[in-house]
Amino acid sequence: MSNIIEDFYYGNLEPQEINSELTPKLKKELSNLTDKEEQLTARLNGEDKELFQNYVSAYVEFSTTSNADSFISGFRLGAKFTYETFVER
């Protein structure tokens, strides 16, 4: 039996791949977001189009960092629950 901590350390466990299936709600929201982005991009020209594409890139970067922070906070909270459950009595 493998050790989950060891697997995580060696990169054999990718948390973002555990639930890679999008729920129907997320699929619908992603489709809506993609449609709106395509519609807006089609209407823009020149500098406005470039500005919007830069905005999208900046938002993706922000979202990625925010998701990582949320994952770390959740992991820490789970560790605290575990610690208090099994160690601190």
N, C-alpha and C positions, 0 to 999 in steps of 0.2 A: 504494500500500500504506500502511495506517495505521500509526502509531507507537503501540505498546502503552502506553508511558509517557505519551504525550500523551493517549491515550484514557482512561487511568486518571485523569490529572489533571483532565480536563474532565468526569469522571463518566460517560463512555460505556462504562465497563467496571465491572461490578458482580460482584466475586468470588463473592459468595454466590449469584448466579444462574447461574454457570457449571455447577454440578452440582446443579441444583434437583430432580432426580429422586431420590426416596428409594429406597434399596436395599430389597429384600424384607425383609431383617433389620431395617432401621430402621423400615419400615412396620409390622412385627409388634410391635416394641418400643413404637412410638408408640401403636398401637392398645391394647396392654396398659396403658400408662400412662393413656391417656384413659379406658379402662374402669374402672380402679381409682379415678381421680379422681371419676368420676361416681358410683360406688358409695359412696365415702366421703362425698361431698357430700350424697347422698340420705339418709344416716343421721344427718347432723348437723343441729342446729337452733340458731337464735339466735346467741349469742356464739361458740359453737364453730364454727359454719359460717362466720361472718365471719372468725374467726381462721385457719381453714384456707384460705379464699380469699386472705387477706393473705399467708399462708405461700407459696401457689402463686405469687402475684405477685412476692414477694421472690425466690423461687427462679428464676423466669423472668428477672428482672433480673440476678441473680448469674450465671446461665448465659450470658446475652447478653454480659456483661462478660468472663467467662472465655473464651468463644469468640473474642472480639475479641483478647484477650491472646494466645491460642494462635495466631491468624492472624498477628499481628505478630511473635511469636517465630519462627514458621515462615518468614515472609517474610525476616526478618533472617538466619536460618540459611542460607536459599537464596542470599541475596546474598553471604554469606561464602564459600560454596562456589564461587560464580561468580567472585568476586574472586580467590580462591586458585587457581582453575583457569586463569584468563586473564591475571591481572596479576602476582601474586606468584609468582616462579619462582626 
